[in-house]
Every structure is written in structure tokens, then in C-alpha cells.
Amino acid sequence: MRYLLIYQIGLILSLINGVLINLGNCDIEPAVPIVFASDISGNWEIYVTDSDGKPPVNLTHNPEADYYPVWSPDATKIAFFSRRDDNHELYVMQEDGTHQKRLTHHPAADKAPSWSPDGKRLAFISNRKGYFNIYLFQLESGVVEELTTNTFEDEAPIWSPEGDSLVFHSKRNLNWDIYTINVNSGKEQRLTQQPLMDTYPAWSPDGKYIVYSSMRQDVDQADFDLYVMSAADGGNKKSLTDTLFDEAVPSWSPDGRTIAFQSEQDGRWVLHLMNSDGSDRRELIDNGAWAAQPKWQPDAKELSVGQVFITTLQWGQLKTQ
């Protein structure tokens, strides 16, 4: 038994050593694909780049405007909305832009899709009753369910990592603020309340924080900066940017370390990245045109060194019992 245990410990150490050697020979933080919308072709299309800023690739190639791309949880598809067929509708395509398919068929405008973590539903906004509210689209059946019934505007829904809630901005109470809603109970919670606008919220991957764009009164010139707050109650609000230009539509990387966002430059939007604490800001895409609405590809969930160690250790323990 002692020799078996020594052998298993040696096997574990050699496996860990091999992983560490392999990590030493490769990029520890590989570039992550990012989709976005741009009008560089003279028309709004969906493009893909990565966090290293590789040359963007046009995915849609359509003469009508395409906007607001979002990945499926398994990273095999991209949903977006488009003005094809003379109306804003939801569409989906493969990650390489092939097999583009229309999902909604309604005379109202359907916009801003967000894919649920289980891959079964899209949240989106529509003005089917004369004002924008949040709806849920069942991908398998095509059934559409109305989630909010606000007589002002509810926009830009984003799913929580757990898949039980959405965060969004709304003009209820005659001001744009951030709210969450539980998709099962319909219970809502208001997270911001200040005289100027709070918009475009997004969850952190661990579900603990929400990053958003806010126009504050306590600056010399009113503009949108990025803030972060507690997702539980909207507390501990902290500024991440402080510039004279607008920053908006933030998107958190799968590992939680980086935020992509659109930034105003020369009267148009360009794409920037920064660390999740607001440090090390850098330009990602400035193609001489408009570039906006960045969304990260979901994590491939590869095993980490720690996971390899734990799995191997559990296997060894099982074998000695």
C-alpha cells in the first residue's frame, strides 16, 4: 500500500509539473474573441475581433443594418437584431456568420437580445404595446412571453450568471435608472436613484457586481462614465472612469479581469478595454468609423492547474480505499 501511495503521489506531481511546463510554453492569457457592431463598410454590420485587437472579420455581409451581437453560452452561435425585411427583428447565425436565420416575426421593433445561461431563451425588448418592454423568446418553441409591463421604457436586459434574473435600465419615474427583475417571480428591485441617467448595466461573471454607464451631477461637465456597484442592493458604487468623453455599453470578460466598452472619440464610438478596477485602459478598435456594443465570447471552461490537481488527488484517494 505504501508503494502504491508513493507511486500515486509521484504521478500527481508529474501531472502538475507537466501542466506547469505546458503553461510556461504557451500564452497564459490567450486572446478571447469579441463581437461588436460597426459601420466601417458604410452600413452597420456584425464583426468579430479578439482581446488582442486582431483585424476584425465581417460576419453578416448584409445591405441592411445589423446591431447588438451576443454569443450563445456554448459560443457556437451569435444572436443580433437587424432591419432586414424593413423592420427590426431578432436573428441568429453560427459563430462564423453562416446560416443566418430570422427568429421573430412581428410588425413592432424587436431589439437587444441577451442569451440565457442555459441557452434556452433570449431576453429582448419590443414596443409591441407602444412602449419598450422586456420579453422572453423560447428558442425551441418560438413562444414569446412578456416579462415587464412598464408604460415608460425598459431596455438593454442582461441575464445574471445564475439565469434567474435580468438587469436592465428603465425610464420609469421619468429618469433612466438600473433595475433587476427575477424572471420567475417578476419581483423587481431598483439599484440606482440619482437625478441624471444610469444605463447599460452588465453583471460580473461571479454575479456579485454590476458595471454600468452613469451621468453624474458631481462632475464639471455632464458626461457618461463607467461605474460599478453591488449587484445585491446597488451599494458601494465606485467610479471606474473619469473623463470628459462618454463611455457606455460595458461588457465583462469571462474571467472577470477585463471590461470592454465603447468610448466617444472624435464624435463617434471606438472600442476600449480596461482592467475591472479601471486601470490600464487601452484602445482595442479604432477603425476610422463607428465601433460599438462589444460582447465577449463565453469561457471555454478549460481545466485549471488547481482543477487538475484536485481531480487527480480525488482519483488517487478513491484508488486507495
BELSUL-V444013 format. One line per field, one symbol per residue. ss: DSSP state (H for helix, E for strand, - for the rest). phi: phi as a letter, one per 40 degrees, with the letter a starting at -180 (. if undefined). psi: psi as a letter, one per 40 degrees, with the letter a starting at -180 (. if undefined). Layout:
ss = ???
phi = ???
psi = ???
This chain:
ss = -HHHHHHHHHHHHHHHHHHHHHHH--------EEEEEE------EEEEEE------EE-------EEEEEE-----EEEEEE-HHH--EEEEEE------EE-------EEEEEE-----EEEEEE------EEEEEE-----EEE-------EEEEEE-----EEEEEE-HHH--EEEEEE-----EEE-------EEEEEE-----EEEEEEE--------EEEEEEE-------EE-------EEEEEE-----EEEEEEEE--EEEEEEEE------EEEE-----EEEEEE--------HHHHHHHHHHHHHHHH-
phi = .cccccccccccccccdccccccccbccbccbcbcababccgacbcbbbaccgcdcbcccfbcccbbfcaccdcgcbbcabacdggacbcbaacccgcfcbcbbbacccbafcaccccgcbbcababcbgacbcbbbccccgcbbcbbbccbabafcbccdcgbabbabaccggacbcbbaccccgcbbcbbaacbcbafcaccdcgcbbcabbbbccbcbcacbcbbacccagcfcbcbbabcbcbafcaccdcgcbbcacbcafgacbbbbacccgcfcacbbbcgbcbafcacccccfcccdcccccccccccccccc
psi = ddddddddddddddddddddddddeihdgiihihiiiifdeeihihihaieefihihhddfieihhigihiideeeihiiiieiffihiiiiiideeifhhhdigieihhigihhideedihiiiifdfeihihihhhdddehhhhdifhebhhifihiideeeiiiiiieiffihihiihheddehihhdigidaihigihiideedihiihhhiefidhhihihiiihddeeifhhhdigieihhifihhideedihiihhhhfeihihiiiieeeifhihdhgeeahhifihihihefihiddddddddddddddde.
